[in-house]
Every structure is written in C-alpha cells, then in structure tokens.
Amino acid sequence: MVTIKKRVITTALLGLVASPLLADSGFSVGAEYSEGDYGTGETSRSWYLPVSWRYQEGNLRASLTVPYITVEGSALVTVGGTPLSPSGMGMSGGDATTTTTTTRTASGLGDVLLSGSYRLLGESDSRPWLAATATIKFGTADEAEGLGTGEDDYTLQLEAGKGPLSGYAGYTLLGDTATLDYNDVAFVGVALDVPLGKSRALGVEYYTEEAALSGMDDLRQATLSLNGEVSREMDYSLYYIAGLSDSSADSVIGVNFSSRLK
C-alpha cells in the first residue's frame, strides 16, 4: 500500500492509495501530526484525525472521509498549507509584500472527502493495472477559523502500476474564495514498494504539485512508509513525510489503521 499525500495532509490516508482496487470494504481511522511554515516564516502545527468508510463492488470502489482537525500557528494557511493570503507567503523572486501574521489556535470539522475509483485494467504478465479516481473535497472546514478555504475542490487522477512500481497523475480544480483566485493544479507521484516478508512492505514515494498561487514554490515531498497487518481483519500504515520545498510541510508523521469486512 502506498500513501499518496495530497493537499489535505492526510494527504492523505484517505482513499488516496495508488494500488489496484482490492476486494475489501471496511473502516479506517488515523492520526497525523504535521509542522512547517509553508513559506510564511511562522511555524504552524496541526493534527489531522480522519475516520473513513470504503465499499467495493466489482471494479468500483467508493470512500468517504470525515476528519477532525486542530491547528496552531499562522493564519495565512489552512491545516494542509493551502494559502489563505497572497501576502507574506514565501514567494520566489522576492516579490512578496511584508505583513504581520496572526497566530491562532482552532479546532473543528475538516474538509469532507468523497472519492470513487474504477479499475480499468487488471495487472497481467504483459500489462500494468490501470485505475481512475475522482474526488470531491467539500469545503466543510470553517473558513472563518482558517481551517479551510470554505470552497469545494474537484480532482481527477489516473493510477497505474506493475509489480512494486506504481505512479499517478491528475488535475485539481480549486474553488476560489472571495479574495483569492487559485490556480488549478496538476500533480504527479511515483512510488516503490519493497516487501519485508509476507505481511509487511516498505514504501517510498515522491510527489510534486503545481503552486496554487503564482510566485509560490511548487509543492514537493518524499514519503517513507511501513505497511502491514495487525491481524487478518486489520492493516496498519506508519509513515513519515519530508517537505522538499517552501510550500510543503517541513515534516509529517502519521499512522492509519484499516479494518476489512468480509
């Protein structure tokens, strides 16, 4: 299993697994801690606590993720680092204006995610598996508290893999706020799973995404994960994410437990 870290720090988690559709349904719970300045010059710290449900029928799988989030730090970014102000951000070329940032502590419902995946091709000796995923991020996080933008986002991505290698690419339409017109962004990721016995695997992944605002750095990050079985009915994933650009979180650490319902 490979965790795709996408925007909602939690990126992840969360129906964001670049692997062929598995014949399982069930629930997942997770906990993730992240910190970074996201180019603002002030460190933000956040907790992302998602509860997810997934269901599969044949080649179709659906998932719903409802997170609770807590954030402490700059009011210029959301929990996932999405900019809420064009000023004071760490923009390249030195063209950012200087502002006084506001520090806040807030908690509440995060952005709810609804995702659907369809397996287009199964893996064979001569071809990779191929799947398509569509995701809606509902703007349910409180924009007044800086927990989210308050707008809906729409993502479409293609995933493919063969053996231990997998990759994905997609495009997100970002909802504009009353004060900001975001750029729609393209993203791509590649991953490698290394088996560690029958029930564990080590995963490494590289991910990059275009900047949501002109003049900012593109998001770039690397993930190291350990995935395995707690029991025949439950899987786990431990992961660490290192930010490789000013727009990324400096570091993220998380754990996810996923049950399988027969």
N, C-alpha and C positions, 0 to 999 in steps of 0.2 A: 504494500500500500504506500502511496506517495502523497504526502500532504501538499496541496497547492496553496500557497499563501497569497491570497488575493484581497487587497484593499482592506476589508474588514478584518483585520488582524485575527485573525482567527481562525487573515486569512485565511482562515481557514479554516481544517476541520470541515467540515461543513459542506457535505455534498461536493467538496472540491477535491475529489480523488481521481487522479488520472490513471485509471486502470479499466480493463474491460468490466462490464457490468457483472457483478456476482449474483448468484441466485440466493439472495438473502433479503430479509426485511428485519426491522428492529429499531431500537432507540440508541441514541448516543448522548453522552454528557462529557463536558470538557472544562478545563480551566487553563487560562493563558495569561501570562504577565508580560508586559512589554514596556520599554522605555526608550526615549530618544528625543531629540529636539526638532526633528523633521525640518531642519533648516531655519528654525525660528530663533535659535540662540538660547532658548529656555527649555529645560528638560521636562517632558511630560511622562507620567507613569499611569498605566491603565491595567485593569483586569477585564477580561472578556470571558464570560461564563455561559456557553451555549448549551441548549437542550435541543436535540434533533430527532426527527422521526423520518424513516425511509421505508419505501414499499416498492417491491418489484413484481412485475407480471410479465413473463417472457422477456423480450428485449427492451422493455420500458421500465425505467425506474424514476420515482419521484421522491423528493425530500423536502422537509420543512424545518427550518432552524429558527428558534426564538432565543435570543441572547439577553443576558443581564450584564450591564457594563458599569464600571466605575473608573473615573479619570481624575487625575490631579495634575495640574500644570497649566501650560499656555492655553489661552482661549482662542488662539489663532488657528488651531487644528482640531479635528474630531479625534475620537479614540483611535481610528485607523490611520490618522495622519493626513486625511483629506483637508486641504487648505480652506479656511473659512474667511480669509482676508488676503488680498494680493499684496499688502504692505507688510514689511517686516520679515518676509519669508527669505530663506537663503537662496536668492536668485543668482544665476551666473551672470558675469559681466558687471556686477556691482551696481545694477540699476534699481535695486530695491530701496524704497524710502524707509526712513527710520521712524519707528513708532514705539510707544511704550506698551508692552504686552500686559495683559491682565491674567492673573493666576486664579484658577477656580478649582473647586472640588465638587464633583457632581456624580450622581448615580441614577440608574433607571433602565428602562427597556431600551434595548439596542434596535438596530435595523433588522427586521424580519426578512429571511431569505426563503424564497420558493424556487425550487430547481427541478427540472425534468431532463432526463438523459435517455437517448435511444441508441442502442448498439446497431450500427450499420453493417459491420462485418465482424465475424469471429476470427480469431487467430488460427492459422494453419501453418503447415511446414513452409509454404511458399508466400505467405502474405501476413501482414500485421493485423491486429484488431483495429477497428475504427469506430468511434462513437461521436455523437454530437450532444451538446448540453446547452440548454437555455436557462437563464437565471434572472429572476426579478428580485431586486433589493427594494423592499418597501421602506419609505422614509419615516419609520415609526419612532426613531430616536428623537428626543427632544432637541430641536434646533436652538431654542432659547437658552438651554444649558450647554450648548456646544457639543452635545453627544452625537450629533449627526447633521446632515445638511437639511433634513426635512423633506427631501425630494426622492423620487423613485429613480433607480438606475436599471438598465437592461443590458444583459450580457449574453452573447452567443459565442460558443467556442467549439472547436474540433479537437479531438484527442485521438492519439494513435500510439501503438506500442507493439513491440515484439520481443519476447523473452524478457531480459532485465531492463531493456531500454524503453522509455516512453517519452512523449512530448505532447504539447498542446499549444494552441494559438487561438486568439479570439479578439473580440472588439466589444467595448462597453460604451453605451450611450449614457452619459452622465446628466442627471437633471439639474438645470440651472436654478440658482436661488434668485431672490430679488436684487441682490447686489453683485453676484458673480456669474459670468458665463463660462462654464467649464469647457475645456476641450474634450471631445470624445477621444477615448484612448484605445490603442492596440496593445496587446501583451503577448508574450511568448515564454514558454518554460520547457526545460529538458530535465530528465531525471533518470537515475540509475538505481536499481535495487540489487543489493548483494545478499544472497541467502546466508543465514547463520544457523544452519541446522534445518530441521523440518518445520519448525513453528515460529522462527524469528527471521527478520531481514533488516539490514541496514540500508537506509535510503539517503541519497544525496541529490540535491536539486538546485538548479539555477533559474532565477525568474527575473524578468525585466518588463517594465510597463512605461508607456509614454507619460510625460508630465501632464497633470490636469490643468495647469496654468502655464502660459507662455513665460519663458525666462527661468523656470524652475528646472532642477535636475530630473532626469528620468529616474523612476524607482528601480533599484537593482538590489537583489538579495540572494543569499545562499542558505539552504536548509540542510540540516543533518537530522535524520530521524531513526528511531529504533521502533520496529513494529513487530507484534507477536500476539500470542494467545495467552489469556489468563486462564481460560478453560475452553471447552468445546462450544460453549454458548457466548463467550465474550472475548473480544480482541482489545488490544491497547496500542496506543501510539505515543511515544515520547519524542519531542522534537525541540531543536534549537535553531533559531534563525538569526543570521548576522546581516545587518544592513551594509550595503556596499556603495551607497550614495547618500547625499544630504537629505533627500526626500524620504528615505527609508527609516524605520525604527532602528536604533543602534543595536538592540538585542531583544529577542523574544524567546521565551521558554514556555512550553505548554505540554499538556497531557490530555489524551482523549480515550474514553472507554466506550466501546460499541458492542451492544448485545445482538445476538442473532436469534430470531424467532423462526422456528421450523413450521 
